[in-house]
């Protein structure tokens, strides 16, 4: 009897120690976040702040290792990196993988954007409205989009489509289609590679948001900014998390992550607009730099030249089984 009691006590002690050991070994969920923006860029800083806010609101249940500047995955590989769990979370631009996101890439069309807040709201609205299947292999946290993308050139001002003809311009995604429609020659490259390419004359300029003049120091290597608001495009950025990782998080953690993401949508949009103001100041502070304004008739000519881009978008959506015309109509109605 005593032996049985001793055995029972020993078994109980082992079980208790076993459970205690498990509890002691259990720690926070550790996640990785890949982002191509350099750590000094405001959009990178906001992404890292998102990580710390998630950690705080989950009471330390989640810890996120942040990898800026493409140190974990390059911009064009970021989305697949999340799918394959090279990183758990990733931020990159739709335009770096042209054709991969046929529906949501419509947000990048030359809609004549006037602000980053406007473009960011529209990107999230389009996703919520159409829920495109192109994102089915991840869980989407949110999107944001920069302010109006405008033409910047080195050495030569551009006041007309005729002057742009044949010029090599750094452009990605739908912005490349804009340059083609205007008679230029688009050259695809990521933003980290653009500075030296313009500086060395590999390309004659770039089409990008005004903030880039300071955020990526591009104002140092270009001379002219053509105010192309009439055909201003945006670039949409995704923030996504691995689908299985998301499913493995507790409902409380999921809610905290979702709540923070909703708040960060507005922060990103406003930051893009604040950065545009700083970018313009930085651009104009460089000796000899100047802003070029299109004549109204010329601006109308540029707008009409965009028609084939919208038609091509509708065709690409049709191939993917989506209604591109409905997306365009939805966007135009929202922008009004």
HELIX and SHEET records of a PDB file:
HELIX    1   1 UNK A    2  UNK A   25  1                                  24    
HELIX    2   2 UNK A   42  UNK A   57  1                                  16    
HELIX    3   3 UNK A   75  UNK A   77  5                                   3    
HELIX    4   4 UNK A   78  UNK A   83  1                                   6    
HELIX    5   5 UNK A   94  UNK A   97  5                                   4    
HELIX    6   6 UNK A  104  UNK A  108  5                                   5    
HELIX    7   7 UNK A  116  UNK A  130  1                                  15    
HELIX    8   8 UNK A  133  UNK A  135  5                                   3    
HELIX    9   9 UNK A  161  UNK A  164  1                                   4    
HELIX   10  10 UNK A  174  UNK A  181  1                                   8    
HELIX   11  11 UNK A  191  UNK A  199  1                                   9    
HELIX   12  12 UNK A  212  UNK A  215  1                                   4    
HELIX   13  13 UNK A  218  UNK A  220  5                                   3    
HELIX   14  14 UNK A  229  UNK A  231  5                                   3    
HELIX   15  15 UNK A  243  UNK A  248  1                                   6    
HELIX   16  16 UNK A  251  UNK A  285  1                                  35    
HELIX   17  17 UNK A  296  UNK A  304  1                                   9    
HELIX   18  18 UNK A  307  UNK A  319  1                                  13    
HELIX   19  19 UNK A  324  UNK A  335  1                                  12    
SHEET    1   A 5 UNK A  62  UNK A  67  0                                        
SHEET    2   A 5 UNK A  29  UNK A  35  1                                        
SHEET    3   A 5 UNK A  89  UNK A  93  1                                        
SHEET    4   A 5 UNK A 236  UNK A 242 -1                                        
SHEET    5   A 5 UNK A 138  UNK A 145 -1                                        
SHEET    1   B 6 UNK A 185  UNK A 187  0                                        
SHEET    2   B 6 UNK A 168  UNK A 170  1                                        
SHEET    3   B 6 UNK A 205  UNK A 209  1                                        
SHEET    4   B 6 UNK A 149  UNK A 153 -1                                        
SHEET    5   B 6 UNK A 224  UNK A 227 -1                                        
SHEET    6   B 6 UNK A 290  UNK A 293  1                                        
END                                                                             
